[in-house]
Amino acid sequence: MMKKISLMAISALALSACNDQASTGGAAGGSRQEIRIVGSSTVFPFAKAASEAFAKADASRKSPVLESNGTGGGIEQFCKGVGAESPDIANASRRMKKSEFENCQKNDVKDIIEIQVGIDGLALAESNMGAKFALTTADVYKALAANPFGKPQTAKLWSDVNPALPKLPISVYGPPTTSGTRDSFHELIMEAGCKTDAAMKALKETNEDKYKAICTEVRTDGAFKEQGENDNLIAQKLSSNPDMIGIFGYSYMEENASKVHGIKMNGVSPTIATISDGSYPGARKMFIYVKKAHIDKIPGIKDFVLEFLKGGVVGGYLTKLGMIASSDADYKAATEAANNLTVMTGTDLK
């Protein structure tokens, strides 16, 4: 009777083949020597710079292959299984969700190493020729929610939301639902604005599904315009559309500072200092997720992770690109996880 080979056994064979090919310099049969990375468009430029430094440090190394397909899309690919056909690392501009972790486990991606690589800010920005907005999280929620506080959305102008705001049409460029930036926008801005209403705070305790729908669902009548996974494109579009607002990572705002500037949120401007200390509402941590099963099979994964962390220290080459260094405690935890290959339990995920 023919024995069935388990998915884990197949994956192990695929990785072993990949390792054998790497040691002989071959790359046939679907095996590979290079690290494969997917995920967040926000983390992408930092991962690219770390990849370049990693390859430059040792001429024998292959440059990692990167794909920018959003945090959600990247983690979905990452969680499909282990083996040479699957990614080794997923970039994420938010923590992995509990449902994503469970999907990984279901597909035998069981040992995952979580590494915080730095901090970014979810910036709301406008053209330097724009109206000089100053917003609150409540203003943004009221303007962009599909059903603000459970009522029909009727606002057309920013002044409909708050009489102190310009009499301009509500028109916002933002990320798609596959993006970690979109998830961060929901959590850090939309929910914060929604919870300014006592009834909504109470609803979270009694009916979380309804609360999530009311507090995070974005209107679909054209006021919010999804722009794909290219944050840099949003920043560039603002320069020719001075009445628009854009939502993207702080590093892209810095890169386009000659064209755009950050909008004050709750009286606080997005800066390195305000994102570092958490006083700016859009501050968020950035992560990479690594498959432990691939570390001994695909050459250089651990070295790449350590290179990424090295670039993210204060004064490092990644901070010069706009990344904000992690706190000392978070950096120490990330370094220990990378060196010790500590796998996450998933018990504290939401």
Disulfide bonds with the S-S distance in Angstrom:
Cys79-Cys104 1.96
Cys194-Cys215 1.98
